[in-house]
Amino acid sequence: MKMIPTITAEEVRQKLENGENLALIDVREDVEVAEGMIPQAEHIVMNTIPDNLDRLDKETDYIIICRSGMRSENVSRYLIENGYKATNMTGGMLEYTGETAPK
């Protein structure tokens, strides 16, 4: 099985604070993002990803985010298997210390 590329929550925070433009997808449930998500992230609930593939671009490397890094790993694997570029944010929002805003 192919290794899923990973990035830490801390690396994501540093890149955003350096002004980098990242393609972030938060796959948590509505009730979870209501508590706060990375403002730059797009919210697509995990089980709706297959229906939303047409919103994604195969040339873009997406960073996939969930609460702890497990669901985002599964979504990353699914996207890669379908020809997309995806990186799992390990540790998820539990380890993210940057700015968040309720959705």
C-alpha positions as MATLAB code, in Angstrom:
seq = 'MKMIPTITAEEVRQKLENGENLALIDVREDVEVAEGMIPQAEHIVMNTIPDNLDRLDKETDYIIICRSGMRSENVSRYLIENGYKATNMTGGMLEYTGETAPK';
ca = [
       0.000    0.000    0.000;
       1.237    3.450   -0.903;
       2.362    5.677    1.937;
       0.134    8.671    2.520;
       2.143   11.928    2.594;
       1.868   13.689    5.950;
       2.339   17.149    7.400;
       2.136   18.044   11.081;
      -0.411   20.478   12.484;
       2.522   22.644   13.559;
       3.959   22.732   10.012;
       0.558   23.783    8.659;
       0.342   26.570   11.248;
       3.824   27.834   10.366;
       3.121   27.796    6.620;
      -0.123   29.743    7.098;
       1.579   32.263    9.371;
       4.269   32.690    6.687;
       1.504   33.605    4.266;
       1.627   30.422    2.199;
      -1.523   29.645    0.253;
      -2.546   26.105    1.220;
      -5.461   24.054   -0.094;
      -6.978   22.777    3.148;
     -10.023   20.530    3.393;
     -11.621   19.935    6.795;
     -13.571   16.658    6.678;
     -15.079   16.813   10.174;
     -18.804   16.849   10.904;
     -20.764   20.127   11.026;
     -20.989   20.032   14.833;
     -17.177   19.749   15.058;
     -16.343   22.651   12.751;
     -18.871   24.806   14.615;
     -16.338   24.770   17.474;
     -13.702   26.198   15.190;
     -11.779   25.408   12.032;
      -8.789   26.874   10.237;
     -10.252   29.944    8.484;
      -8.533   29.131    5.165;
      -9.949   25.592    5.085;
     -12.820   24.416    2.950;
     -15.342   22.241    4.799;
     -16.405   19.021    3.058;
     -17.801   16.391    5.445;
     -15.965   13.071    5.060;
     -18.896   11.007    3.813;
     -19.711   13.612    1.140;
     -16.205   13.589   -0.399;
     -17.142   11.129   -3.215;
     -20.012   13.429   -4.243;
     -17.715   16.471   -4.215;
     -14.797   15.183   -6.294;
     -15.825   17.469   -9.151;
     -15.040   20.451   -6.879;
     -11.439   19.312   -6.581;
      -8.552   19.810   -8.982;
      -6.147   16.946   -9.721;
      -3.202   19.365   -9.955;
      -3.731   20.778   -6.459;
      -2.120   19.158   -3.411;
      -4.805   19.161   -0.734;
      -4.071   18.989    2.977;
      -6.806   16.935    4.641;
      -7.810   17.769    8.220;
      -9.949   16.042   10.845;
     -10.019   15.942   14.646;
      -7.138   13.537   15.286;
      -5.728   12.518   11.909;
      -7.510    9.182   11.399;
     -10.423   10.199    9.178;
      -8.177   12.552    7.220;
      -5.797    9.651    6.549;
      -8.682    7.621    5.105;
      -9.852   10.553    2.968;
      -6.279   11.186    1.792;
      -5.958    7.531    0.752;
      -9.291    7.676   -1.083;
      -8.307   10.851   -2.954;
      -4.905    9.438   -3.931;
      -6.515    6.211   -5.168;
      -8.784    8.381   -7.338;
      -5.909   10.315   -8.900;
      -5.790   13.363   -6.616;
      -2.906   14.737   -4.558;
      -3.531   14.657   -0.829;
      -1.510   15.076    2.356;
      -2.787   14.034    5.783;
      -2.425   16.570    8.623;
      -1.289   14.288   11.437;
      -2.580   15.007   14.913;
      -5.557   16.822   13.440;
      -7.210   19.807   15.067;
      -6.372   18.376   18.503;
      -2.764   19.419   17.865;
      -3.409   22.604   15.875;
      -2.472   25.699   17.880;
      -3.014   28.359   15.222;
      -5.963   30.647   14.690;
      -9.373   29.043   14.277;
     -12.833   30.435   13.689;
     -16.258   28.839   14.073;
     -17.804   27.904   10.758;
];
